Amino acid sequence: MKKFKKFYLEITSVCNLACSFCPPTIRERQFVSVEDFAIRLDQIKPHTDYINLHVKGEPLLHPKIDQLLDISHEKGFKVNITTNGTLINKRKHQLLNKPALRQMNFSLHSFDGHEGSVDKEGYVSSVLSFIKEATHQSDMIVSLRLWNLSEDNATNAEKQRNRDMLALIESEFNLSYKIEEKITPGSGIKIADRIFINQDYEFKWPSLQEEEDDGKGFCYGLRNQAGILTNGTVVPCCLDGEGVINLGNIKNSSFSEIIAGDRATKLVDGFSKRVAVEELCRKCGYRKRFG
């Protein structure tokens, strides 16, 4: 039975922000029902023990996020949530003391997606307040994520945004150093027990409208990761946000049958030969990271 280290179980295709780096989905705006979520967990249980509640969309928009976490715990899953953090005060009571919640990742670079005038200090402070309370009550891991901390790869606006946010974090955790002096792209540093700052370069979502390359390279799609979109479409990785590589729908076939199907098998076999057989894969810059 194929096992995946990362499994992306999207619970909503809706987001409350409009970030420049994340094109809005053209799929139907949906929220997975509690009943369908439980069925999907049963289908993927032989294949993974860890789930990420996103592909596109903001998971904290789901009004029954607490029930989804409870069901995940009942079925033996550990959950990772990646969020922009804007709804943390609203959902706080639904997240605290949930044993299934293994890790929360806060994409602080999503701040640029806020519309109108936003209190940056209040936004960061609410995230940090939740983090301190949550890590005090549980063994939850936290990653605070920012892009382009290196001055060589950032605009002046990004530099100032990042510096302002980092100053708030440094003050809150009484750090004796500037975070930029310790961190390198693609890595992170520990600023407190189970609390990390991570940075990376901004990536670009793959699209069929992008230029196609020679198709050579490698990817871990369907090797160490897979995903299911809110509408039930099975995809090979977390970057297929529109379900372009539609491997099948779990409303029609079981997950196990879908990943053993012809299209899935050809994709995996292709990358075994360092060849991208899918058009979207040939237009995905992320694949180049693996040579």
Backbone as CSV, one residue per row, in Angstrom:
resi,resn,N_x,N_y,N_z,CA_x,CA_y,CA_z,C_x,C_y,C_z
1,MET,0.842,-1.197,0.000,0.000,0.000,0.000,0.880,1.250,0.000
2,LYS,0.701,2.117,-0.989,1.512,3.321,-1.093,1.204,4.263,0.072
3,LYS,2.270,4.782,0.710,2.124,5.711,1.829,2.670,7.076,1.427
4,PHE,1.985,8.114,1.887,2.390,9.485,1.583,2.778,10.217,2.858
5,LYS,3.915,10.927,2.798,4.342,11.736,3.939,3.480,12.984,4.075
6,LYS,3.041,13.508,2.928,2.210,14.714,2.916,0.913,14.427,2.176
7,PHE,-0.186,14.788,2.800,-1.475,14.619,2.137,-2.279,15.892,2.315
8,TYR,-2.718,16.452,1.188,-3.430,17.721,1.197,-4.929,17.467,1.010
9,LEU,-5.672,17.663,2.083,-7.108,17.443,2.068,-7.782,18.811,2.175
10,GLU,-8.097,19.382,1.016,-8.659,20.731,0.969,-10.060,20.739,1.566
11,ILE,-10.320,21.665,2.496,-11.636,21.717,3.125,-12.472,22.898,2.629
12,THR,-11.858,23.836,1.931,-12.590,24.903,1.264,-11.758,25.464,0.120
13,SER,-12.457,25.893,-0.919,-11.785,26.541,-2.049,-11.899,28.061,-1.945
14,VAL,-12.436,28.543,-0.840,-12.697,29.968,-0.647,-11.583,30.608,0.172
15,CYS,-11.210,31.834,-0.189,-10.236,32.583,0.608,-10.775,33.981,0.874
16,ASN,-10.372,34.553,1.993,-10.831,35.888,2.381,-9.852,36.985,1.983
17,LEU,-8.743,36.608,1.331,-7.771,37.597,0.887,-7.600,37.530,-0.629
18,ALA,-6.916,38.514,-1.160,-6.629,38.554,-2.598,-5.148,38.848,-2.770
19,CYS,-4.310,37.869,-2.477,-2.855,38.036,-2.524,-2.361,37.988,-3.972
20,SER,-1.389,38.825,-4.275,-0.865,38.912,-5.638,-0.184,37.618,-6.077
21,PHE,0.387,36.884,-5.118,1.133,35.674,-5.462,0.237,34.449,-5.607
22,CYS,-1.038,34.568,-5.287,-1.934,33.409,-5.299,-3.132,33.703,-6.187
23,PRO,-3.139,33.248,-7.434,-4.275,33.516,-8.321,-5.547,32.890,-7.781
24,PRO,-6.667,33.610,-7.846,-7.931,33.060,-7.329,-8.348,31.824,-8.108
25,THR,-8.938,30.876,-7.428,-9.358,29.650,-8.099,-10.560,29.921,-8.992
26,ILE,-10.608,29.235,-10.107,-11.758,29.334,-11.006,-12.763,28.227,-10.707
27,ARG,-12.444,27.403,-9.727,-13.371,26.341,-9.333,-14.558,26.911,-8.547
28,GLU,-15.582,26.109,-8.407,-16.751,26.504,-7.625,-16.358,26.750,-6.168
29,ARG,-16.943,27.768,-5.567,-16.692,28.072,-4.162,-17.404,27.024,-3.311
30,GLN,-16.621,26.239,-2.569,-17.194,25.121,-1.817,-16.552,24.972,-0.448
31,PHE,-17.312,24.352,0.450,-16.808,23.899,1.740,-17.146,22.418,1.847
32,VAL,-16.173,21.603,2.255,-16.448,20.185,2.395,-17.351,19.977,3.610
33,SER,-18.322,19.089,3.482,-19.222,18.805,4.598,-18.519,17.908,5.608
34,VAL,-19.012,17.922,6.831,-18.440,17.069,7.874,-18.543,15.607,7.470
35,GLU,-19.662,15.246,6.871,-19.882,13.857,6.465,-18.901,13.435,5.376
36,ASP,-18.725,14.281,4.359,-17.793,13.952,3.279,-16.351,13.920,3.785
37,PHE,-16.035,14.804,4.714,-14.693,14.835,5.284,-14.381,13.501,5.961
38,ALA,-15.332,12.984,6.730,-15.137,11.705,7.430,-14.941,10.565,6.433
39,ILE,-15.714,10.581,5.349,-15.592,9.538,4.327,-14.216,9.592,3.673
40,ARG,-13.729,10.807,3.418,-12.424,10.965,2.780,-11.299,10.493,3.703
41,LEU,-11.453,10.747,4.983,-10.452,10.255,5.931,-10.388,8.733,5.898
42,ASP,-11.544,8.090,5.834,-11.564,6.621,5.788,-10.872,6.114,4.526
43,GLN,-11.046,6.835,3.422,-10.452,6.388,2.157,-8.934,6.532,2.149
44,ILE,-8.419,7.561,2.797,-6.969,7.791,2.740,-6.228,7.189,3.931
45,LYS,-6.963,6.658,4.901,-6.315,6.148,6.115,-5.215,5.125,5.847
46,PRO,-5.377,4.214,4.886,-4.286,3.261,4.623,-3.039,3.915,4.030
47,HIS,-3.167,5.171,3.588,-2.094,5.800,2.828,-1.323,6.873,3.591
48,THR,-1.838,7.354,4.697,-1.138,8.422,5.420,-1.672,8.560,6.836
49,ASP,-0.855,9.185,7.688,-1.273,9.499,9.054,-1.315,11.006,9.285
50,TYR,-0.858,11.779,8.279,-0.767,13.228,8.427,-1.529,13.908,7.298
51,ILE,-2.319,14.915,7.636,-3.079,15.631,6.631,-2.880,17.138,6.781
52,ASN,-2.867,17.815,5.628,-2.810,19.272,5.573,-4.152,19.750,5.040
53,LEU,-4.798,20.671,5.735,-6.170,21.042,5.380,-6.231,22.186,4.368
54,HIS,-5.437,22.107,3.323,-5.499,23.138,2.293,-4.867,22.656,0.998
55,VAL,-5.266,23.237,-0.067,-4.545,23.329,-1.330,-4.661,24.792,-1.713
56,LYS,-5.864,25.185,-2.102,-6.217,26.599,-2.189,-7.173,26.871,-1.012
57,GLY,-7.586,28.118,-0.880,-8.557,28.434,0.161,-7.926,28.660,1.521
58,GLU,-8.681,29.299,2.400,-8.256,29.584,3.771,-8.999,28.645,4.732
59,PRO,-8.297,27.671,5.319,-8.974,26.660,6.141,-9.751,27.211,7.336
60,LEU,-9.321,28.346,7.884,-10.027,28.875,9.053,-11.356,29.518,8.678
61,LEU,-11.669,29.604,7.396,-12.997,30.049,6.985,-14.042,28.974,7.232
62,HIS,-13.610,27.717,7.356,-14.573,26.628,7.532,-15.244,26.768,8.898
63,PRO,-16.563,26.924,8.931,-17.260,27.175,10.193,-17.231,25.996,11.164
64,LYS,-16.931,24.796,10.647,-16.927,23.610,11.501,-15.525,23.019,11.616
65,ILE,-14.524,23.883,11.620,-13.138,23.433,11.707,-12.893,22.612,12.959
66,ASP,-13.580,22.940,14.044,-13.410,22.177,15.286,-13.914,20.747,15.136
67,GLN,-15.033,20.570,14.437,-15.555,19.219,14.220,-14.631,18.407,13.314
68,LEU,-14.056,19.059,12.328,-13.126,18.362,11.435,-11.887,17.904,12.206
69,LEU,-11.430,18.722,13.140,-10.281,18.331,13.963,-10.632,17.182,14.893
70,ASP,-11.825,17.203,15.447,-12.250,16.112,16.335,-12.354,14.788,15.586
71,ILE,-12.923,14.832,14.390,-13.039,13.619,13.578,-11.658,13.102,13.187
72,SER,-10.767,14.018,12.867,-9.396,13.620,12.508,-8.738,12.884,13.665
73,HIS,-8.936,13.387,14.873,-8.366,12.741,16.056,-8.974,11.360,16.277
74,GLU,-10.278,11.274,16.128,-10.967,9.990,16.316,-10.452,8.929,15.355
75,LYS,-10.070,9.351,14.156,-9.628,8.404,13.127,-8.103,8.257,13.079
76,GLY,-7.419,8.887,14.036,-5.982,8.668,14.178,-5.083,9.516,13.309
77,PHE,-5.553,10.680,12.865,-4.744,11.560,12.026,-4.146,12.706,12.828
78,LYS,-2.980,13.161,12.384,-2.381,14.389,12.879,-2.555,15.449,11.793
79,VAL,-2.926,16.652,12.212,-3.324,17.686,11.268,-2.346,18.854,11.263
80,ASN,-2.008,19.318,10.061,-1.250,20.551,9.866,-2.160,21.565,9.179
81,ILE,-2.153,22.777,9.674,-2.957,23.843,9.080,-2.050,24.981,8.648
82,THR,-2.199,25.421,7.401,-1.520,26.615,6.917,-2.571,27.694,6.723
83,THR,-2.361,28.844,7.349,-3.364,29.897,7.371,-2.724,31.269,7.201
84,ASN,-3.517,32.236,6.726,-3.012,33.606,6.684,-3.130,34.286,8.043
85,GLY,-3.843,33.657,8.964,-3.898,34.148,10.340,-4.890,35.260,10.624
86,THR,-5.589,35.738,9.606,-6.480,36.878,9.814,-7.721,36.534,10.635
87,LEU,-8.059,35.253,10.675,-9.264,34.832,11.389,-8.951,34.152,12.711
88,ILE,-7.714,34.296,13.185,-7.292,33.531,14.356,-8.091,33.885,15.606
89,ASN,-8.448,35.145,15.780,-9.256,35.506,16.947,-10.652,34.906,16.864
90,LYS,-11.212,34.863,15.667,-12.559,34.326,15.469,-12.603,32.826,15.699
91,ARG,-11.559,32.112,15.314,-11.559,30.644,15.390,-10.777,30.105,16.590
92,LYS,-10.224,30.970,17.360,-9.362,30.563,18.477,-9.995,29.481,19.347
93,HIS,-11.239,29.669,19.731,-11.906,28.718,20.627,-12.142,27.365,19.969
94,GLN,-12.093,27.327,18.628,-12.293,26.073,17.913,-10.985,25.317,17.674
95,LEU,-9.866,25.960,17.974,-8.559,25.372,17.696,-7.807,24.935,18.944
96,LEU,-8.013,25.653,20.034,-7.282,25.342,21.264,-7.702,23.984,21.824
97,ASN,-6.725,23.279,22.385,-6.959,21.987,23.047,-7.528,20.930,22.097
98,LYS,-7.079,20.968,20.859,-7.463,19.936,19.897,-6.268,19.010,19.693
99,PRO,-6.323,17.782,20.217,-5.159,16.884,20.161,-4.718,16.514,18.751
100,ALA,-5.604,16.642,17.768,-5.218,16.303,16.391,-4.300,17.340,15.789
101,LEU,-4.331,18.573,16.310,-3.606,19.678,15.688,-2.119,19.583,16.011
102,ARG,-1.352,19.135,15.041,0.086,18.915,15.211,0.892,20.177,14.956
103,GLN,0.537,20.916,13.893,1.337,22.084,13.503,0.457,23.131,12.843
104,MET,0.773,24.417,13.129,0.130,25.524,12.442,1.189,26.394,11.789
105,ASN,0.979,26.674,10.508,1.878,27.522,9.745,1.153,28.826,9.421
106,PHE,1.759,29.934,9.796,1.158,31.239,9.543,1.915,31.933,8.415
107,SER,1.219,32.155,7.295,1.831,32.818,6.142,1.729,34.322,6.329
108,LEU,2.718,34.894,7.000,2.677,36.322,7.297,2.852,37.174,6.044
109,HIS,3.415,36.596,4.985,3.530,37.348,3.735,2.166,37.600,3.107
110,SER,1.126,36.923,3.594,-0.228,37.149,3.086,-0.778,38.497,3.507
111,PHE,-0.057,39.197,4.385,-0.505,40.506,4.845,-0.789,41.440,3.678
112,ASP,-0.030,41.286,2.599,-0.219,42.157,1.437,-1.552,41.930,0.747
113,GLY,-2.220,40.827,1.083,-3.507,40.544,0.463,-4.674,41.220,1.142
114,HIS,-4.423,41.900,2.282,-5.487,42.614,2.979,-5.965,43.785,2.133
115,GLU,-7.260,43.985,2.120,-7.821,45.125,1.413,-7.993,46.292,2.380
116,GLY,-7.692,47.504,1.902,-7.888,48.686,2.726,-6.823,48.822,3.792
117,SER,-7.114,49.645,4.773,-6.172,49.922,5.847,-6.278,48.855,6.929
118,VAL,-5.161,48.204,7.211,-5.142,47.130,8.197,-4.099,47.436,9.258
119,ASP,-4.435,47.153,10.491,-3.513,47.357,11.606,-2.495,46.223,11.613
120,LYS,-1.320,46.489,11.041,-0.292,45.456,10.938,0.121,44.947,12.315
121,GLU,0.307,45.867,13.255,0.719,45.465,14.600,-0.353,44.619,15.273
122,GLY,-1.616,44.993,15.077,-2.697,44.212,15.668,-2.804,42.822,15.065
123,TYR,-2.566,42.750,13.759,-2.605,41.471,13.057,-1.535,40.531,13.595
124,VAL,-0.300,41.006,13.649,0.797,40.175,14.134,0.611,39.835,15.612
125,SER,0.178,40.801,16.389,-0.002,40.577,17.826,-1.053,39.506,18.105
126,SER,-2.134,39.494,17.316,-3.173,38.482,17.521,-2.651,37.089,17.205
127,VAL,-1.812,36.987,16.162,-1.207,35.696,15.815,-0.266,35.237,16.922
128,LEU,0.582,36.133,17.398,1.558,35.774,18.426,0.875,35.437,19.741
129,SER,-0.218,36.133,20.064,-0.963,35.842,21.292,-1.538,34.434,21.249
130,PHE,-2.105,34.062,20.111,-2.633,32.710,19.962,-1.532,31.674,20.087
131,ILE,-0.405,31.937,19.433,0.705,30.995,19.445,1.179,30.715,20.869
132,LYS,1.333,31.760,21.650,1.817,31.586,23.014,0.840,30.762,23.841
133,GLU,-0.436,31.033,23.678,-1.441,30.287,24.434,-1.510,28.838,23.979
134,ALA,-1.486,28.626,22.677,-1.611,27.272,22.135,-0.416,26.397,22.486
135,THR,0.794,26.935,22.360,1.983,26.136,22.662,2.146,25.904,24.161
136,HIS,1.549,26.774,24.951,1.573,26.569,26.402,0.646,25.429,26.803
137,GLN,-0.462,25.272,26.068,-1.469,24.273,26.416,-1.244,22.921,25.749
138,SER,-0.390,22.879,24.723,-0.227,21.643,23.956,1.194,21.541,23.424
139,ASP,1.444,20.463,22.671,2.748,20.256,22.043,2.759,20.728,20.594
140,MET,1.832,21.576,20.232,1.717,22.054,18.865,2.994,22.771,18.411
141,ILE,3.375,22.533,17.155,4.515,23.196,16.523,3.991,24.379,15.713
142,VAL,4.763,25.455,15.661,4.348,26.649,14.934,5.460,27.094,13.992
143,SER,5.074,27.430,12.777,6.006,28.019,11.819,5.445,29.357,11.369
144,LEU,6.242,30.411,11.564,5.895,31.740,11.065,6.644,31.933,9.756
145,ARG,5.918,32.106,8.666,6.531,32.093,7.343,6.532,33.474,6.703
146,LEU,7.683,33.825,6.157,7.836,35.056,5.394,8.662,34.770,4.145
147,TRP,8.396,35.540,3.102,9.164,35.399,1.875,10.141,36.559,1.734
148,ASN,11.204,36.294,0.968,12.119,37.350,0.518,12.702,38.189,1.657
149,LEU,13.224,37.517,2.684,13.885,38.255,3.761,15.252,38.767,3.314
150,SER,15.849,38.086,2.342,17.142,38.515,1.821,16.970,39.786,1.012
151,GLU,17.789,40.801,1.298,17.662,42.078,0.602,17.913,41.953,-0.897
152,ASP,18.661,40.948,-1.315,18.958,40.781,-2.734,17.735,40.329,-3.520
153,ASN,16.727,39.834,-2.824,15.577,39.263,-3.513,14.260,39.899,-3.072
154,ALA,14.328,41.130,-2.593,13.124,41.775,-2.097,13.022,43.209,-2.601
155,THR,11.785,43.636,-2.817,11.550,45.040,-3.143,11.653,45.857,-1.861
156,ASN,11.725,47.162,-2.008,11.790,48.024,-0.825,10.550,47.859,0.049
157,ALA,9.398,47.698,-0.588,8.153,47.516,0.173,8.199,46.209,0.964
158,GLU,8.721,45.142,0.330,8.830,43.856,1.020,9.807,43.946,2.185
159,LYS,10.909,44.629,1.957,11.902,44.782,3.026,11.293,45.464,4.243
160,GLN,10.553,46.553,4.007,9.972,47.296,5.109,8.878,46.491,5.811
161,ARG,8.057,45.808,5.026,7.010,44.962,5.599,7.615,43.889,6.490
162,ASN,8.604,43.204,5.944,9.239,42.131,6.701,9.936,42.652,7.961
163,ARG,10.642,43.785,7.833,11.351,44.339,8.991,10.385,44.739,10.091
164,ASP,9.250,45.339,9.714,8.253,45.734,10.705,7.699,44.516,11.445
165,MET,7.385,43.470,10.689,6.842,42.263,11.309,7.881,41.578,12.184
166,LEU,9.105,41.495,11.679,10.158,40.839,12.450,10.467,41.601,13.731
167,ALA,10.379,42.923,13.685,10.619,43.724,14.893,9.585,43.400,15.964
168,LEU,8.336,43.198,15.548,7.286,42.837,16.498,7.557,41.457,17.106
169,ILE,8.001,40.518,16.268,8.303,39.166,16.749,9.505,39.179,17.688
170,GLU,10.526,39.924,17.312,11.731,40.025,18.153,11.406,40.604,19.517
171,SER,10.533,41.585,19.537,10.137,42.208,20.805,9.304,41.249,21.645
172,GLU,8.363,40.566,21.006,7.452,39.663,21.724,8.209,38.509,22.373
173,PHE,9.254,38.016,21.704,9.999,36.866,22.222,11.336,37.266,22.853
174,ASN,11.527,38.575,23.029,12.730,39.096,23.692,14.017,38.571,23.050
175,LEU,14.062,38.594,21.739,15.242,38.116,21.030,16.355,39.151,21.095
176,SER,17.558,38.686,21.263,18.711,39.588,21.383,19.410,39.807,20.053
177,TYR,18.803,39.368,18.961,19.412,39.465,17.643,18.327,39.798,16.616
178,LYS,18.751,40.239,15.453,17.830,40.440,14.347,17.696,39.132,13.570
179,ILE,16.467,38.768,13.311,16.200,37.476,12.685,16.911,37.345,11.340
180,GLU,16.979,38.436,10.556,17.620,38.377,9.244,19.089,37.966,9.333
181,GLU,19.723,38.231,10.483,21.134,37.908,10.639,21.363,36.415,10.877
182,LYS,20.300,35.697,11.200,20.437,34.280,11.553,19.870,33.326,10.503
183,ILE,18.986,33.831,9.662,18.220,32.941,8.795,18.753,32.974,7.369
184,THR,18.569,31.871,6.656,18.961,31.781,5.255,17.780,31.249,4.450
185,PRO,17.722,31.595,3.144,16.592,31.151,2.322,16.421,29.639,2.322
186,GLY,15.169,29.192,2.417,14.883,27.772,2.404,15.092,27.089,3.739
187,SER,15.336,27.871,4.790,15.579,27.278,6.104,14.836,28.066,7.167
188,GLY,15.040,27.687,8.403,14.379,28.379,9.491,15.249,28.418,10.728
189,ILE,14.799,29.205,11.697,15.481,29.244,12.985,14.449,29.104,14.097
190,LYS,14.879,28.543,15.176,14.009,28.360,16.339,14.090,29.602,17.218
191,ILE,12.941,30.212,17.526,12.937,31.411,18.359,12.369,31.145,19.752
192,ALA,11.742,29.989,19.925,11.227,29.569,21.227,10.899,28.087,21.118
193,ASP,10.521,27.479,22.209,10.208,26.056,22.195,9.069,25.760,21.228
194,ARG,9.375,24.988,20.168,8.414,24.575,19.147,7.886,25.730,18.299
195,ILE,8.585,26.851,18.285,8.193,27.998,17.477,9.356,28.382,16.563
196,PHE,9.084,28.457,15.263,10.129,28.676,14.275,9.756,29.816,13.327
197,ILE,10.789,30.482,12.821,10.640,31.427,11.716,11.223,30.756,10.486
198,ASN,10.464,30.718,9.408,10.947,30.111,8.165,10.837,31.110,7.030
199,GLN,11.804,31.067,6.127,11.735,31.928,4.953,12.070,31.134,3.707
200,ASP,11.566,31.633,2.608,11.878,31.037,1.317,11.670,32.102,0.250
201,TYR,12.064,31.777,-0.965,11.792,32.667,-2.085,10.355,32.438,-2.543
202,GLU,9.746,33.490,-3.050,8.374,33.374,-3.542,8.329,32.411,-4.723
203,PHE,7.344,31.491,-4.700,7.201,30.565,-5.819,6.036,31.010,-6.696
204,LYS,5.988,30.462,-7.896,4.930,30.802,-8.831,4.064,29.578,-9.071
205,TRP,2.752,29.749,-8.928,1.838,28.645,-9.171,1.956,28.203,-10.631
206,PRO,2.036,26.899,-10.891,2.091,26.429,-12.277,0.774,26.712,-12.988
207,SER,0.853,26.951,-14.269,-0.342,27.260,-15.063,-0.139,26.769,-16.481
208,LEU,-1.220,26.354,-17.118,-1.146,25.931,-18.512,-0.822,27.092,-19.438
209,GLN,-0.954,28.325,-18.930,-0.633,29.500,-19.732,0.863,29.833,-19.720
210,GLU,1.616,29.170,-18.845,3.053,29.420,-18.762,3.789,28.730,-19.913
211,GLU,5.033,29.145,-20.124,5.844,28.561,-21.185,6.285,27.153,-20.799
212,GLU,6.251,26.268,-21.756,6.631,24.869,-21.521,8.128,24.683,-21.740
213,ASP,8.772,23.852,-20.887,10.195,23.588,-21.074,10.391,22.185,-21.649
214,ASP,11.613,21.665,-21.532,11.909,20.374,-22.165,11.321,19.187,-21.413
215,GLY,10.748,19.436,-20.237,10.075,18.372,-19.509,10.988,17.471,-18.709
216,LYS,12.274,17.776,-18.707,13.199,16.943,-17.948,13.176,17.352,-16.480
217,GLY,13.397,16.398,-15.595,13.424,16.714,-14.172,12.700,15.669,-13.336
218,PHE,12.494,16.027,-12.094,11.925,15.067,-11.142,10.943,15.779,-10.224
219,CYS,9.969,15.044,-9.731,9.003,15.597,-8.783,8.535,14.497,-7.841
220,TYR,8.163,14.918,-6.634,7.693,13.974,-5.626,6.182,13.791,-5.639
221,GLY,5.503,14.409,-6.620,4.067,14.221,-6.730,3.712,12.754,-6.892
222,LEU,2.789,12.272,-6.075,2.345,10.871,-6.019,3.435,9.924,-5.523
223,ARG,4.554,10.475,-5.061,5.578,9.666,-4.411,5.518,9.872,-2.897
224,ASN,5.648,11.135,-2.490,5.509,11.391,-1.045,4.328,12.304,-0.743
225,GLN,3.559,12.692,-1.780,2.400,13.529,-1.528,1.306,13.308,-2.553
226,ALA,0.089,13.672,-2.139,-1.090,13.640,-3.004,-2.117,14.562,-2.369
227,GLY,-3.209,14.796,-3.063,-4.215,15.688,-2.513,-5.604,15.401,-3.042
228,ILE,-6.594,15.894,-2.308,-7.984,15.830,-2.741,-8.583,17.222,-2.595
229,LEU,-9.092,17.765,-3.696,-9.713,19.077,-3.670,-11.108,18.992,-3.042
230,THR,-11.651,20.145,-2.715,-12.961,20.178,-2.071,-14.014,19.446,-2.883
231,ASN,-13.940,19.531,-4.206,-14.946,18.884,-5.048,-14.722,17.387,-5.233
232,GLY,-13.692,16.836,-4.597,-13.437,15.401,-4.659,-12.389,14.986,-5.668
233,THR,-11.876,15.941,-6.458,-10.858,15.627,-7.458,-9.530,15.263,-6.786
234,VAL,-8.945,14.152,-7.197,-7.645,13.724,-6.686,-6.555,14.328,-7.562
235,VAL,-5.572,14.977,-6.932,-4.457,15.613,-7.648,-3.133,15.068,-7.102
236,PRO,-2.069,15.146,-7.914,-0.800,14.543,-7.503,0.013,15.373,-6.517
237,CYS,-0.300,16.677,-6.387,0.521,17.515,-5.518,-0.261,18.741,-5.079
238,CYS,0.338,19.512,-4.167,-0.324,20.684,-3.601,-0.311,21.884,-4.523
239,LEU,0.398,21.809,-5.660,0.479,22.944,-6.572,-0.542,22.877,-7.705
240,ASP,-1.268,21.776,-7.797,-2.312,21.670,-8.810,-3.616,22.202,-8.220
241,GLY,-3.657,23.510,-8.030,-4.773,24.138,-7.343,-6.069,24.171,-8.119
242,GLU,-6.027,23.879,-9.413,-7.244,23.876,-10.216,-7.674,22.472,-10.628
243,GLY,-6.931,21.461,-10.208,-7.286,20.095,-10.580,-7.072,19.823,-12.054
244,VAL,-6.029,20.434,-12.631,-5.718,20.224,-14.046,-5.366,18.756,-14.293
245,ILE,-4.533,18.211,-13.398,-4.181,16.789,-13.510,-5.205,16.005,-12.700
246,ASN,-6.370,15.859,-13.293,-7.506,15.203,-12.634,-7.323,13.690,-12.734
247,LEU,-6.898,13.096,-11.631,-6.641,11.656,-11.621,-7.912,10.839,-11.423
248,GLY,-8.987,11.517,-11.048,-10.250,10.843,-10.776,-10.941,11.524,-9.615
249,ASN,-12.175,11.140,-9.353,-12.935,11.752,-8.274,-13.384,10.690,-7.292
250,ILE,-13.145,10.948,-6.004,-13.460,9.929,-4.998,-14.961,9.740,-4.810
251,LYS,-15.755,10.571,-5.458,-17.200,10.344,-5.431,-17.588,9.224,-6.390
252,ASN,-16.664,8.909,-7.301,-16.939,7.882,-8.306,-16.097,6.626,-8.121
253,SER,-14.880,6.783,-7.581,-13.973,5.648,-7.373,-13.244,5.834,-6.055
254,SER,-12.713,4.755,-5.507,-11.975,4.866,-4.251,-10.623,5.514,-4.502
255,PHE,-10.068,6.139,-3.470,-8.767,6.777,-3.601,-7.701,5.763,-4.015
256,SER,-7.736,4.592,-3.430,-6.751,3.552,-3.746,-6.800,3.163,-5.218
257,GLU,-8.014,3.088,-5.767,-8.157,2.744,-7.183,-7.632,3.873,-8.068
258,ILE,-7.896,5.108,-7.657,-7.512,6.254,-8.477,-5.993,6.367,-8.615
259,ILE,-5.263,6.207,-7.514,-3.810,6.375,-7.588,-3.111,5.166,-8.217
260,ALA,-3.882,4.111,-8.448,-3.343,2.954,-9.174,-3.783,2.972,-10.633
261,GLY,-4.494,4.039,-11.010,-5.018,4.153,-12.363,-3.955,4.488,-13.397
262,ASP,-4.377,4.503,-14.657,-3.450,4.670,-15.780,-2.757,6.026,-15.757
263,ARG,-3.504,7.108,-15.555,-2.906,8.447,-15.597,-1.914,8.639,-14.455
264,ALA,-2.281,8.164,-13.265,-1.387,8.282,-12.120,-0.123,7.459,-12.324
265,THR,-0.281,6.267,-12.850,0.862,5.381,-13.072,1.832,5.976,-14.094
266,LYS,1.302,6.556,-15.166,2.160,7.164,-16.189,2.931,8.355,-15.628
267,LEU,2.287,9.135,-14.758,2.960,10.294,-14.159,4.153,9.855,-13.313
268,VAL,3.929,8.846,-12.464,5.001,8.351,-11.593,6.109,7.693,-12.400
269,ASP,5.734,6.870,-13.359,6.737,6.199,-14.192,7.559,7.209,-14.987
270,GLY,6.911,8.272,-15.427,7.625,9.299,-16.172,8.715,9.948,-15.342
271,PHE,8.369,10.322,-14.117,9.371,10.963,-13.265,10.449,9.979,-12.821
272,SER,10.160,8.690,-12.837,11.203,7.698,-12.568,12.279,7.757,-13.647
273,LYS,11.864,8.198,-14.832,12.798,8.341,-15.962,13.232,9.803,-16.118
274,ARG,12.872,10.647,-15.117,13.202,12.073,-15.126,12.541,12.809,-16.296
275,VAL,11.286,12.432,-16.566,10.521,13.047,-17.644,9.134,13.409,-17.132
276,ALA,8.690,14.644,-17.410,7.353,15.089,-17.024,6.386,14.759,-18.155
277,VAL,5.450,13.872,-17.896,4.519,13.461,-18.950,3.291,14.357,-19.003
278,GLU,2.994,15.074,-17.919,1.836,15.960,-17.889,2.223,17.374,-18.322
279,GLU,1.356,18.013,-19.105,1.626,19.369,-19.585,1.844,20.339,-18.427
280,LEU,1.017,20.254,-17.387,1.168,21.167,-16.254,2.529,20.992,-15.585
281,CYS,3.004,19.767,-15.502,4.313,19.500,-14.896,5.439,20.126,-15.723
282,ARG,5.266,20.146,-17.043,6.280,20.742,-17.908,6.266,22.267,-17.828
283,LYS,5.252,22.812,-17.176,5.137,24.261,-17.006,5.230,24.652,-15.542
284,CYS,5.811,23.785,-14.738,5.944,24.005,-13.293,7.407,24.254,-12.931
285,GLY,7.698,25.452,-12.466,9.067,25.785,-12.102,9.535,25.091,-10.851
286,TYR,8.602,24.662,-10.007,8.995,24.010,-8.760,9.739,22.702,-9.034
287,ARG,9.385,22.042,-10.136,10.037,20.777,-10.485,11.543,20.945,-10.643
288,LYS,11.960,22.138,-11.077,13.386,22.371,-11.341,14.229,22.356,-10.074
289,ARG,13.576,22.484,-8.932,14.333,22.452,-7.670,14.950,21.085,-7.423
290,PHE,14.364,20.062,-8.049,14.839,18.703,-7.817,15.719,18.192,-8.949
291,GLY,16.047,19.099,-9.895,16.975,18.716,-10.946,16.301,18.036,-12.120
